[in-house]
Amino acid sequence: MFEFLLSKEALRFKEEVRELVRWVPRQMILDMDQDKIRFPKEFLKEAGRRNLMGCRYPKQWGGREMDWVTTCMAMEEVGTLGYIFACVFGVGAELVCDAIVLHGTDEQKEKYVRPLLRGELFAAECLTEPRGGSDFFGTNTRAEDRGDHYVLNGQKRFIVGAEGADFFLVYARTDPKAEPHKALTCLVVDRVSGVETEYLYGLMGCRGGGAGRLVFRDVRVPKKNVIGKVNGAYDVFNTMMIPERLGTAAMTLGAARPALEVATRYTSRRKAFGQPIHQFQGVSFQIAQAVMLLDAGRSMVYSTARAVDANIDMRRIRRLVSQTKKFVAESCQTVAHNAMQVMGGIGYTNVYPVERILRDLRLASIWTGTNEIMSAISASEWYREFLSQSQPAPVRDWENDAQEAGAADEKIYE
């Protein structure tokens, strides 16, 4: 943890979050990994009781009016329990809450945000569909206008909280004739008749979060449950990409941290050829790389959080968040890999938690936008940002600083 980046208030809050981490029973972690617990309601209730969820939001709705740097700290600390704990913690208290706080009405905040942050209600976000993942705007879920309400039909899958959530943030097509970015509406859908969890996935890791496929069959959704504007889901989606991807990066750091610490302790005690194995460069260099990657990833997370707090250009934030999420996901997967490698065969067993951590972290480069999508966004935004600058470059024309910069007929572009 980079304590030097935290305010005194954030440092106090960090200790509160760590108290929650200490509170979680060992058996809860084991039971979730074996899917004996389908959704950790008791964990979320306790987090709500301690007023730890949604710390960025106004006190009026149950938050603590803290900043993004503090939020990332909290997500990292919760992530040390296991990736799935941070997933369920963040999906409701960060993603769904974010949409309602930023785009919803006071009535919606009172009904959904306040009890959610108290741990009295549980929420899930519904994006992915059976025929589309990264193609978000290609959604086939439809909400037909019936006067004072919509009738919702469709399916969403890979939904954390499909089993366990009390209400869902659903994106549906409300204008079948409009272009994709102007055709969707964001709705709050209560778990009522017609909302069915039809399938729970057997996951490689991150078990115990109730991940499943939801089916909506003629679900009546009051129009007062529209978040933002009708056919205006694009605006909601855009703002949610910050908590969805920056929050994911922060919690990924936390999930990888125990693997590094377990491996460090193990390699300082385990002996081979008459000495602790951390004295062999083949071991210590892998630990050094893991430490470097975690610190580099943490630097990106917290500098990006500072950028969000400073409310800089949204297009640049979009790039920073995307490249941070990708870098941290890949780095933390390497951390877990190195931890298992230096521990040898015992690391591959469930005598230590490293095998679970490695399984869990595989999700990091897939969910909330694949790493390939993050690269596409980062590239697009970088080119747009660079090419929009005045030409030549605002500081200096670096291209001209070459011996043969003016060579005739050498700089050919077409």
TORKOL-4160 file (C-alpha; in steps of 0.2 Angstrom, whole numbers, padded with zeros to 4 digits, m for minus):
414
<pt num="1" X="0000" Y="0000" Z="0000"/>
<pt num="2" X="0006" Y="0017" Z="m0004"/>
<pt num="3" X="0002" Y="0026" Z="0012"/>
<pt num="4" X="0011" Y="0042" Z="0007"/>
<pt num="5" X="m0003" Y="0045" Z="m0006"/>
<pt num="6" X="m0017" Y="0044" Z="0007"/>
<pt num="7" X="m0024" Y="0058" Z="0017"/>
<pt num="8" X="m0026" Y="0056" Z="0036"/>
<pt num="9" X="m0044" Y="0053" Z="0034"/>
<pt num="10" X="m0040" Y="0039" Z="0021"/>
<pt num="11" X="m0027" Y="0031" Z="0032"/>
<pt num="12" X="m0040" Y="0030" Z="0046"/>
<pt num="13" X="m0053" Y="0023" Z="0033"/>
<pt num="14" X="m0040" Y="0010" Z="0028"/>
<pt num="15" X="m0039" Y="0003" Z="0046"/>
<pt num="16" X="m0058" Y="0002" Z="0046"/>
<pt num="17" X="m0057" Y="m0008" Z="0029"/>
<pt num="18" X="m0044" Y="m0020" Z="0036"/>
<pt num="19" X="m0054" Y="m0023" Z="0052"/>
<pt num="20" X="m0068" Y="m0030" Z="0040"/>
<pt num="21" X="m0054" Y="m0040" Z="0031"/>
<pt num="22" X="m0049" Y="m0047" Z="0048"/>
<pt num="23" X="m0068" Y="m0051" Z="0052"/>
<pt num="24" X="m0071" Y="m0062" Z="0038"/>
<pt num="25" X="m0071" Y="m0080" Z="0044"/>
<pt num="26" X="m0059" Y="m0092" Z="0035"/>
<pt num="27" X="m0073" Y="m0104" Z="0032"/>
<pt num="28" X="m0082" Y="m0091" Z="0022"/>
<pt num="29" X="m0067" Y="m0090" Z="0010"/>
<pt num="30" X="m0066" Y="m0109" Z="0008"/>
<pt num="31" X="m0085" Y="m0111" Z="0006"/>
<pt num="32" X="m0086" Y="m0098" Z="m0007"/>
<pt num="33" X="m0072" Y="m0106" Z="m0017"/>
<pt num="34" X="m0082" Y="m0123" Z="m0016"/>
<pt num="35" X="m0098" Y="m0114" Z="m0021"/>
<pt num="36" X="m0106" Y="m0119" Z="m0004"/>
<pt num="37" X="m0110" Y="m0101" Z="m0002"/>
<pt num="38" X="m0119" Y="m0095" Z="m0018"/>
<pt num="39" X="m0118" Y="m0076" Z="m0014"/>
<pt num="40" X="m0110" Y="m0069" Z="0001"/>
<pt num="41" X="m0124" Y="m0059" Z="0009"/>
<pt num="42" X="m0117" Y="m0059" Z="0026"/>
<pt num="43" X="m0101" Y="m0051" Z="0020"/>
<pt num="44" X="m0110" Y="m0037" Z="0012"/>
<pt num="45" X="m0122" Y="m0035" Z="0027"/>
<pt num="46" X="m0106" Y="m0033" Z="0038"/>
<pt num="47" X="m0098" Y="m0021" Z="0026"/>
<pt num="48" X="m0114" Y="m0011" Z="0026"/>
<pt num="49" X="m0116" Y="m0011" Z="0044"/>
<pt num="50" X="m0098" Y="m0004" Z="0046"/>
<pt num="51" X="m0102" Y="0010" Z="0033"/>
<pt num="52" X="m0088" Y="0004" Z="0021"/>
<pt num="53" X="m0097" Y="0003" Z="0004"/>
<pt num="54" X="m0098" Y="0017" Z="m0008"/>
<pt num="55" X="m0087" Y="0029" Z="0002"/>
<pt num="56" X="m0086" Y="0041" Z="m0013"/>
<pt num="57" X="m0105" Y="0045" Z="m0013"/>
<pt num="58" X="m0114" Y="0059" Z="m0003"/>
<pt num="59" X="m0117" Y="0057" Z="0015"/>
<pt num="60" X="m0135" Y="0060" Z="0011"/>
<pt num="61" X="m0137" Y="0043" Z="0003"/>
<pt num="62" X="m0126" Y="0034" Z="0014"/>
<pt num="63" X="m0108" Y="0037" Z="0008"/>
<pt num="64" X="m0094" Y="0046" Z="0016"/>
<pt num="65" X="m0089" Y="0059" Z="0003"/>
<pt num="66" X="m0072" Y="0053" Z="0000"/>
<pt num="67" X="m0061" Y="0053" Z="m0016"/>
<pt num="68" X="m0056" Y="0041" Z="m0029"/>
<pt num="69" X="m0039" Y="0038" Z="m0022"/>
<pt num="70" X="m0047" Y="0032" Z="m0005"/>
<pt num="71" X="m0060" Y="0021" Z="m0015"/>
<pt num="72" X="m0045" Y="0012" Z="m0024"/>
<pt num="73" X="m0037" Y="0009" Z="m0007"/>
<pt num="74" X="m0053" Y="0002" Z="m0001"/>
<pt num="75" X="m0055" Y="m0009" Z="m0016"/>
<pt num="76" X="m0037" Y="m0015" Z="m0015"/>
<pt num="77" X="m0039" Y="m0020" Z="0003"/>
<pt num="78" X="m0055" Y="m0029" Z="0001"/>
<pt num="79" X="m0047" Y="m0038" Z="m0014"/>
<pt num="80" X="m0034" Y="m0046" Z="m0002"/>
<pt num="81" X="m0048" Y="m0058" Z="0004"/>
<pt num="82" X="m0050" Y="m0065" Z="m0013"/>
<pt num="83" X="m0055" Y="m0058" Z="m0030"/>
<pt num="84" X="m0074" Y="m0062" Z="m0029"/>
<pt num="85" X="m0076" Y="m0053" Z="m0012"/>
<pt num="86" X="m0070" Y="m0037" Z="m0021"/>
<pt num="87" X="m0081" Y="m0041" Z="m0036"/>
<pt num="88" X="m0097" Y="m0042" Z="m0026"/>
<pt num="89" X="m0092" Y="m0027" Z="m0015"/>
<pt num="90" X="m0089" Y="m0017" Z="m0030"/>
<pt num="91" X="m0103" Y="m0022" Z="m0042"/>
<pt num="92" X="m0116" Y="m0015" Z="m0030"/>
<pt num="93" X="m0108" Y="m0002" Z="m0020"/>
<pt num="94" X="m0098" Y="0005" Z="m0035"/>
<pt num="95" X="m0105" Y="0001" Z="m0052"/>
<pt num="96" X="m0124" Y="0001" Z="m0049"/>
<pt num="97" X="m0123" Y="0014" Z="m0036"/>
<pt num="98" X="m0113" Y="0025" Z="m0047"/>
<pt num="99" X="m0126" Y="0024" Z="m0061"/>
<pt num="100" X="m0140" Y="0029" Z="m0049"/>
<pt num="101" X="m0131" Y="0043" Z="m0040"/>
<pt num="102" X="m0124" Y="0051" Z="m0056"/>
<pt num="103" X="m0140" Y="0049" Z="m0067"/>
<pt num="104" X="m0154" Y="0044" Z="m0056"/>
<pt num="105" X="m0168" Y="0054" Z="m0047"/>
<pt num="106" X="m0168" Y="0057" Z="m0028"/>
<pt num="107" X="m0183" Y="0045" Z="m0027"/>
<pt num="108" X="m0172" Y="0031" Z="m0035"/>
<pt num="109" X="m0157" Y="0035" Z="m0023"/>
<pt num="110" X="m0168" Y="0034" Z="m0008"/>
<pt num="111" X="m0176" Y="0018" Z="m0014"/>
<pt num="112" X="m0160" Y="0009" Z="m0020"/>
<pt num="113" X="m0144" Y="0017" Z="m0015"/>
<pt num="114" X="m0147" Y="0020" Z="0003"/>
<pt num="115" X="m0152" Y="0002" Z="0008"/>
<pt num="116" X="m0139" Y="m0005" Z="m0004"/>
<pt num="117" X="m0125" Y="0004" Z="0005"/>
<pt num="118" X="m0132" Y="m0001" Z="0022"/>
<pt num="119" X="m0131" Y="m0019" Z="0016"/>
<pt num="120" X="m0150" Y="m0022" Z="0016"/>
<pt num="121" X="m0152" Y="m0024" Z="m0003"/>
<pt num="122" X="m0140" Y="m0032" Z="m0015"/>
<pt num="123" X="m0138" Y="m0027" Z="m0033"/>
<pt num="124" X="m0131" Y="m0033" Z="m0050"/>
<pt num="125" X="m0126" Y="m0025" Z="m0066"/>
<pt num="126" X="m0132" Y="m0034" Z="m0082"/>
<pt num="127" X="m0122" Y="m0030" Z="m0098"/>
<pt num="128" X="m0116" Y="m0046" Z="m0107"/>
<pt num="129" X="m0128" Y="m0056" Z="m0117"/>
<pt num="130" X="m0127" Y="m0074" Z="m0125"/>
<pt num="131" X="m0124" Y="m0067" Z="m0142"/>
<pt num="132" X="m0113" Y="m0052" Z="m0137"/>
<pt num="133" X="m0100" Y="m0048" Z="m0124"/>
<pt num="134" X="m0088" Y="m0034" Z="m0130"/>
<pt num="135" X="m0102" Y="m0028" Z="m0143"/>
<pt num="136" X="m0112" Y="m0020" Z="m0129"/>
<pt num="137" X="m0122" Y="m0009" Z="m0141"/>
<pt num="138" X="m0128" Y="m0024" Z="m0151"/>
<pt num="139" X="m0139" Y="m0030" Z="m0136"/>
<pt num="140" X="m0154" Y="m0040" Z="m0141"/>
<pt num="141" X="m0163" Y="m0037" Z="m0124"/>
<pt num="142" X="m0179" Y="m0026" Z="m0128"/>
<pt num="143" X="m0190" Y="m0015" Z="m0117"/>
<pt num="144" X="m0207" Y="m0011" Z="m0126"/>
<pt num="145" X="m0216" Y="0005" Z="m0122"/>
<pt num="146" X="m0233" Y="0001" Z="m0114"/>
<pt num="147" X="m0238" Y="0018" Z="m0108"/>
<pt num="148" X="m0233" Y="0020" Z="m0090"/>
<pt num="149" X="m0221" Y="0005" Z="m0090"/>
<pt num="150" X="m0210" Y="m0006" Z="m0101"/>
<pt num="151" X="m0211" Y="m0024" Z="m0105"/>
<pt num="152" X="m0194" Y="m0032" Z="m0104"/>
<pt num="153" X="m0188" Y="m0048" Z="m0113"/>
<pt num="154" X="m0171" Y="m0055" Z="m0116"/>
<pt num="155" X="m0156" Y="m0063" Z="m0107"/>
<pt num="156" X="m0140" Y="m0058" Z="m0099"/>
<pt num="157" X="m0126" Y="m0069" Z="m0094"/>
<pt num="158" X="m0110" Y="m0070" Z="m0083"/>
<pt num="159" X="m0120" Y="m0059" Z="m0071"/>
<pt num="160" X="m0111" Y="m0058" Z="m0054"/>
<pt num="161" X="m0126" Y="m0058" Z="m0042"/>
<pt num="162" X="m0138" Y="m0067" Z="m0054"/>
<pt num="163" X="m0141" Y="m0078" Z="m0038"/>
<pt num="164" X="m0143" Y="m0066" Z="m0023"/>
<pt num="165" X="m0146" Y="m0049" Z="m0030"/>
<pt num="166" X="m0163" Y="m0040" Z="m0026"/>
<pt num="167" X="m0162" Y="m0029" Z="m0041"/>
<pt num="168" X="m0153" Y="m0027" Z="m0057"/>
<pt num="169" X="m0146" Y="m0013" Z="m0068"/>
<pt num="170" X="m0151" Y="m0018" Z="m0085"/>
<pt num="171" X="m0147" Y="m0011" Z="m0102"/>
<pt num="172" X="m0161" Y="m0014" Z="m0115"/>
<pt num="173" X="m0165" Y="m0008" Z="m0133"/>
<pt num="174" X="m0180" Y="0004" Z="m0132"/>
<pt num="175" X="m0179" Y="0011" Z="m0150"/>
<pt num="176" X="m0176" Y="m0003" Z="m0163"/>
<pt num="177" X="m0175" Y="0009" Z="m0177"/>
<pt num="178" X="m0162" Y="0021" Z="m0170"/>
<pt num="179" X="m0143" Y="0019" Z="m0172"/>
<pt num="180" X="m0135" Y="0009" Z="m0158"/>
<pt num="181" X="m0128" Y="0023" Z="m0147"/>
<pt num="182" X="m0146" Y="0031" Z="m0147"/>
<pt num="183" X="m0156" Y="0015" Z="m0145"/>
<pt num="184" X="m0153" Y="0009" Z="m0127"/>
<pt num="185" X="m0161" Y="0014" Z="m0111"/>
<pt num="186" X="m0154" Y="0009" Z="m0093"/>
<pt num="187" X="m0167" Y="0002" Z="m0081"/>
<pt num="188" X="m0168" Y="m0003" Z="m0063"/>
<pt num="189" X="m0177" Y="m0020" Z="m0063"/>
<pt num="190" X="m0183" Y="m0027" Z="m0047"/>
<pt num="191" X="m0182" Y="m0046" Z="m0044"/>
<pt num="192" X="m0201" Y="m0049" Z="m0048"/>
<pt num="193" X="m0211" Y="m0061" Z="m0058"/>
<pt num="194" X="m0203" Y="m0065" Z="m0074"/>
<pt num="195" X="m0185" Y="m0062" Z="m0068"/>
<pt num="196" X="m0177" Y="m0079" Z="m0068"/>
<pt num="197" X="m0160" Y="m0086" Z="m0064"/>
<pt num="198" X="m0159" Y="m0100" Z="m0076"/>
<pt num="199" X="m0141" Y="m0106" Z="m0075"/>
<pt num="200" X="m0127" Y="m0104" Z="m0063"/>
<pt num="201" X="m0109" Y="m0106" Z="m0070"/>
<pt num="202" X="m0096" Y="m0118" Z="m0065"/>
<pt num="203" X="m0081" Y="m0106" Z="m0064"/>
<pt num="204" X="m0063" Y="m0109" Z="m0065"/>
<pt num="205" X="m0061" Y="m0096" Z="m0051"/>
<pt num="206" X="m0070" Y="m0082" Z="m0042"/>
<pt num="207" X="m0083" Y="m0094" Z="m0036"/>
<pt num="208" X="m0097" Y="m0090" Z="m0023"/>
<pt num="209" X="m0103" Y="m0074" Z="m0032"/>
<pt num="210" X="m0119" Y="m0081" Z="m0039"/>
<pt num="211" X="m0113" Y="m0079" Z="m0057"/>
<pt num="212" X="m0127" Y="m0084" Z="m0069"/>
<pt num="213" X="m0138" Y="m0081" Z="m0083"/>
<pt num="214" X="m0154" Y="m0071" Z="m0081"/>
<pt num="215" X="m0169" Y="m0072" Z="m0091"/>
<pt num="216" X="m0182" Y="m0058" Z="m0092"/>
<pt num="217" X="m0199" Y="m0064" Z="m0098"/>
<pt num="218" X="m0212" Y="m0051" Z="m0100"/>
<pt num="219" X="m0206" Y="m0041" Z="m0085"/>
<pt num="220" X="m0216" Y="m0026" Z="m0081"/>
<pt num="221" X="m0204" Y="m0011" Z="m0077"/>
<pt num="222" X="m0211" Y="0006" Z="m0072"/>
<pt num="223" X="m0205" Y="0021" Z="m0081"/>
<pt num="224" X="m0200" Y="0029" Z="m0065"/>
<pt num="225" X="m0186" Y="0015" Z="m0065"/>
<pt num="226" X="m0177" Y="0023" Z="m0080"/>
<pt num="227" X="m0160" Y="0029" Z="m0076"/>
<pt num="228" X="m0155" Y="0045" Z="m0085"/>
<pt num="229" X="m0164" Y="0048" Z="m0101"/>
<pt num="230" X="m0175" Y="0036" Z="m0112"/>
<pt num="231" X="m0163" Y="0030" Z="m0126"/>
<pt num="232" X="m0149" Y="0038" Z="m0116"/>
<pt num="233" X="m0140" Y="0023" Z="m0109"/>
<pt num="234" X="m0124" Y="0028" Z="m0118"/>
<pt num="235" X="m0121" Y="0042" Z="m0106"/>
<pt num="236" X="m0123" Y="0030" Z="m0091"/>
<pt num="237" X="m0112" Y="0017" Z="m0099"/>
<pt num="238" X="m0098" Y="0030" Z="m0102"/>
<pt num="239" X="m0098" Y="0036" Z="m0084"/>
<pt num="240" X="m0098" Y="0018" Z="m0077"/>
<pt num="241" X="m0083" Y="0013" Z="m0086"/>
<pt num="242" X="m0073" Y="0023" Z="m0073"/>
<pt num="243" X="m0078" Y="0013" Z="m0058"/>
<pt num="244" X="m0080" Y="m0003" Z="m0068"/>
<pt num="245" X="m0062" Y="m0003" Z="m0074"/>
<pt num="246" X="m0052" Y="0007" Z="m0062"/>
<pt num="247" X="m0061" Y="m0002" Z="m0048"/>
<pt num="248" X="m0056" Y="m0018" Z="m0056"/>
<pt num="249" X="m0038" Y="m0013" Z="m0057"/>
<pt num="250" X="m0037" Y="m0008" Z="m0039"/>
<pt num="251" X="m0045" Y="m0024" Z="m0033"/>
<pt num="252" X="m0034" Y="m0034" Z="m0044"/>
<pt num="253" X="m0019" Y="m0027" Z="m0035"/>
<pt num="254" X="m0026" Y="m0033" Z="m0018"/>
<pt num="255" X="m0030" Y="m0050" Z="m0025"/>
<pt num="256" X="m0012" Y="m0053" Z="m0030"/>
<pt num="257" X="m0004" Y="m0046" Z="m0015"/>
<pt num="258" X="m0007" Y="m0061" Z="m0004"/>
<pt num="259" X="0002" Y="m0073" Z="m0017"/>
<pt num="260" X="0017" Y="m0062" Z="m0016"/>
<pt num="261" X="0017" Y="m0062" Z="0003"/>
<pt num="262" X="0015" Y="m0080" Z="0004"/>
<pt num="263" X="0028" Y="m0084" Z="m0008"/>
<pt num="264" X="0040" Y="m0072" Z="0000"/>
<pt num="265" X="0038" Y="m0080" Z="0017"/>
<pt num="266" X="0039" Y="m0097" Z="0010"/>
<pt num="267" X="0055" Y="m0094" Z="0000"/>
<pt num="268" X="0063" Y="m0086" Z="0016"/>
<pt num="269" X="0060" Y="m0102" Z="0026"/>
<pt num="270" X="0062" Y="m0116" Z="0013"/>
<pt num="271" X="0079" Y="m0123" Z="0012"/>
<pt num="272" X="0088" Y="m0132" Z="m0003"/>
<pt num="273" X="0106" Y="m0136" Z="m0005"/>
<pt num="274" X="0110" Y="m0130" Z="0013"/>
<pt num="275" X="0102" Y="m0112" Z="0011"/>
<pt num="276" X="0086" Y="m0103" Z="0010"/>
<pt num="277" X="0080" Y="m0103" Z="m0008"/>
<pt num="278" X="0077" Y="m0084" Z="m0008"/>
<pt num="279" X="0096" Y="m0083" Z="m0009"/>
<pt num="280" X="0096" Y="m0091" Z="m0026"/>
<pt num="281" X="0094" Y="m0078" Z="m0040"/>
<pt num="282" X="0082" Y="m0089" Z="m0050"/>
<pt num="283" X="0070" Y="m0087" Z="m0035"/>
<pt num="284" X="0074" Y="m0069" Z="m0029"/>
<pt num="285" X="0073" Y="m0062" Z="m0046"/>
<pt num="286" X="0056" Y="m0068" Z="m0049"/>
<pt num="287" X="0050" Y="m0061" Z="m0032"/>
<pt num="288" X="0059" Y="m0045" Z="m0037"/>
<pt num="289" X="0049" Y="m0044" Z="m0053"/>
<pt num="290" X="0033" Y="m0047" Z="m0044"/>
<pt num="291" X="0036" Y="m0033" Z="m0032"/>
<pt num="292" X="0041" Y="m0022" Z="m0046"/>
<pt num="293" X="0025" Y="m0026" Z="m0056"/>
<pt num="294" X="0014" Y="m0023" Z="m0041"/>
<pt num="295" X="0022" Y="m0006" Z="m0037"/>
<pt num="296" X="0021" Y="m0001" Z="m0055"/>
<pt num="297" X="0003" Y="m0006" Z="m0056"/>
<pt num="298" X="m0001" Y="0003" Z="m0040"/>
<pt num="299" X="0007" Y="0018" Z="m0046"/>
<pt num="300" X="m0004" Y="0018" Z="m0062"/>
<pt num="301" X="m0020" Y="0015" Z="m0052"/>
<pt num="302" X="m0017" Y="0029" Z="m0040"/>
<pt num="303" X="m0011" Y="0042" Z="m0053"/>
<pt num="304" X="m0026" Y="0038" Z="m0063"/>
<pt num="305" X="m0037" Y="0040" Z="m0047"/>
<pt num="306" X="m0029" Y="0057" Z="m0045"/>
<pt num="307" X="m0033" Y="0061" Z="m0063"/>
<pt num="308" X="m0051" Y="0056" Z="m0060"/>
<pt num="309" X="m0052" Y="0067" Z="m0044"/>
<pt num="310" X="m0045" Y="0081" Z="m0053"/>
<pt num="311" X="m0059" Y="0080" Z="m0066"/>
<pt num="312" X="m0047" Y="0081" Z="m0081"/>
<pt num="313" X="m0052" Y="0078" Z="m0099"/>
<pt num="314" X="m0064" Y="0063" Z="m0100"/>
<pt num="315" X="m0056" Y="0057" Z="m0116"/>
<pt num="316" X="m0039" Y="0056" Z="m0107"/>
<pt num="317" X="m0046" Y="0048" Z="m0092"/>
<pt num="318" X="m0054" Y="0035" Z="m0104"/>
<pt num="319" X="m0036" Y="0031" Z="m0110"/>
<pt num="320" X="m0028" Y="0031" Z="m0093"/>
<pt num="321" X="m0041" Y="0019" Z="m0085"/>
<pt num="322" X="m0040" Y="0007" Z="m0100"/>
<pt num="323" X="m0022" Y="0006" Z="m0100"/>
<pt num="324" X="m0021" Y="0004" Z="m0081"/>
<pt num="325" X="m0034" Y="m0010" Z="m0081"/>
<pt num="326" X="m0024" Y="m0019" Z="m0094"/>
<pt num="327" X="m0007" Y="m0017" Z="m0087"/>
<pt num="328" X="m0013" Y="m0022" Z="m0069"/>
<pt num="329" X="m0022" Y="m0037" Z="m0075"/>
<pt num="330" X="m0007" Y="m0044" Z="m0084"/>
<pt num="331" X="0005" Y="m0039" Z="m0071"/>
<pt num="332" X="m0005" Y="m0047" Z="m0057"/>
<pt num="333" X="m0007" Y="m0063" Z="m0067"/>
<pt num="334" X="0012" Y="m0063" Z="m0068"/>
<pt num="335" X="0014" Y="m0060" Z="m0049"/>
<pt num="336" X="0003" Y="m0075" Z="m0046"/>
<pt num="337" X="0012" Y="m0086" Z="m0059"/>
<pt num="338" X="0029" Y="m0081" Z="m0051"/>
<pt num="339" X="0023" Y="m0085" Z="m0034"/>
<pt num="340" X="0018" Y="m0102" Z="m0039"/>
<pt num="341" X="0034" Y="m0105" Z="m0048"/>
<pt num="342" X="0046" Y="m0101" Z="m0034"/>
<pt num="343" X="0036" Y="m0112" Z="m0022"/>
<pt num="344" X="0037" Y="m0127" Z="m0034"/>
<pt num="345" X="0025" Y="m0142" Z="m0032"/>
<pt num="346" X="0018" Y="m0136" Z="m0015"/>
<pt num="347" X="0012" Y="m0120" Z="m0024"/>
<pt num="348" X="0001" Y="m0131" Z="m0036"/>
<pt num="349" X="m0009" Y="m0139" Z="m0021"/>
<pt num="350" X="m0022" Y="m0132" Z="m0010"/>
<pt num="351" X="m0010" Y="m0132" Z="0005"/>
<pt num="352" X="m0007" Y="m0114" Z="0001"/>
<pt num="353" X="m0019" Y="m0102" Z="m0007"/>
<pt num="354" X="m0008" Y="m0097" Z="m0022"/>
<pt num="355" X="m0017" Y="m0109" Z="m0033"/>
<pt num="356" X="m0034" Y="m0101" Z="m0029"/>
<pt num="357" X="m0027" Y="m0084" Z="m0032"/>
<pt num="358" X="m0020" Y="m0089" Z="m0049"/>
<pt num="359" X="m0037" Y="m0096" Z="m0054"/>
<pt num="360" X="m0046" Y="m0080" Z="m0048"/>
<pt num="361" X="m0034" Y="m0068" Z="m0056"/>
<pt num="362" X="m0037" Y="m0076" Z="m0074"/>
<pt num="363" X="m0053" Y="m0067" Z="m0074"/>
<pt num="364" X="m0045" Y="m0050" Z="m0073"/>
<pt num="365" X="m0040" Y="m0049" Z="m0091"/>
<pt num="366" X="m0058" Y="m0054" Z="m0097"/>
<pt num="367" X="m0071" Y="m0045" Z="m0087"/>
<pt num="368" X="m0076" Y="m0027" Z="m0087"/>
<pt num="369" X="m0069" Y="m0026" Z="m0104"/>
<pt num="370" X="m0056" Y="m0038" Z="m0111"/>
<pt num="371" X="m0038" Y="m0033" Z="m0112"/>
<pt num="372" X="m0040" Y="m0032" Z="m0131"/>
<pt num="373" X="m0054" Y="m0019" Z="m0129"/>
<pt num="374" X="m0043" Y="m0010" Z="m0117"/>
<pt num="375" X="m0029" Y="m0009" Z="m0130"/>
<pt num="376" X="m0041" Y="m0004" Z="m0144"/>
<pt num="377" X="m0047" Y="0011" Z="m0133"/>
<pt num="378" X="m0030" Y="0016" Z="m0127"/>
<pt num="379" X="m0024" Y="0016" Z="m0145"/>
<pt num="380" X="m0039" Y="0026" Z="m0152"/>
<pt num="381" X="m0038" Y="0039" Z="m0138"/>
<pt num="382" X="m0019" Y="0041" Z="m0140"/>
<pt num="383" X="m0020" Y="0044" Z="m0158"/>
<pt num="384" X="m0034" Y="0056" Z="m0157"/>
<pt num="385" X="m0025" Y="0065" Z="m0143"/>
<pt num="386" X="m0009" Y="0066" Z="m0152"/>
<pt num="387" X="m0015" Y="0070" Z="m0169"/>
<pt num="388" X="m0026" Y="0084" Z="m0162"/>
<pt num="389" X="m0011" Y="0093" Z="m0156"/>
<pt num="390" X="m0004" Y="0108" Z="m0166"/>
<pt num="391" X="0008" Y="0103" Z="m0179"/>
<pt num="392" X="0023" Y="0103" Z="m0177"/>
<pt num="393" X="0022" Y="0096" Z="m0159"/>
<pt num="394" X="0019" Y="0110" Z="m0146"/>
<pt num="395" X="0036" Y="0109" Z="m0138"/>
<pt num="396" X="0048" Y="0104" Z="m0152"/>
<pt num="397" X="0048" Y="0096" Z="m0169"/>
<pt num="398" X="0057" Y="0080" Z="m0164"/>
<pt num="399" X="0057" Y="0073" Z="m0181"/>
<pt num="400" X="0069" Y="0086" Z="m0187"/>
<pt num="401" X="0082" Y="0081" Z="m0174"/>
<pt num="402" X="0090" Y="0068" Z="m0186"/>
<pt num="403" X="0106" Y="0070" Z="m0196"/>
<pt num="404" X="0097" Y="0067" Z="m0213"/>
<pt num="405" X="0080" Y="0074" Z="m0208"/>
<pt num="406" X="0079" Y="0084" Z="m0224"/>
<pt num="407" X="0085" Y="0070" Z="m0236"/>
<pt num="408" X="0076" Y="0072" Z="m0252"/>
<pt num="409" X="0063" Y="0059" Z="m0258"/>
<pt num="410" X="0066" Y="0048" Z="m0242"/>
<pt num="411" X="0050" Y="0053" Z="m0232"/>
<pt num="412" X="0037" Y="0044" Z="m0242"/>
<pt num="413" X="0020" Y="0041" Z="m0234"/>
<pt num="414" X="0009" Y="0036" Z="m0249"/>
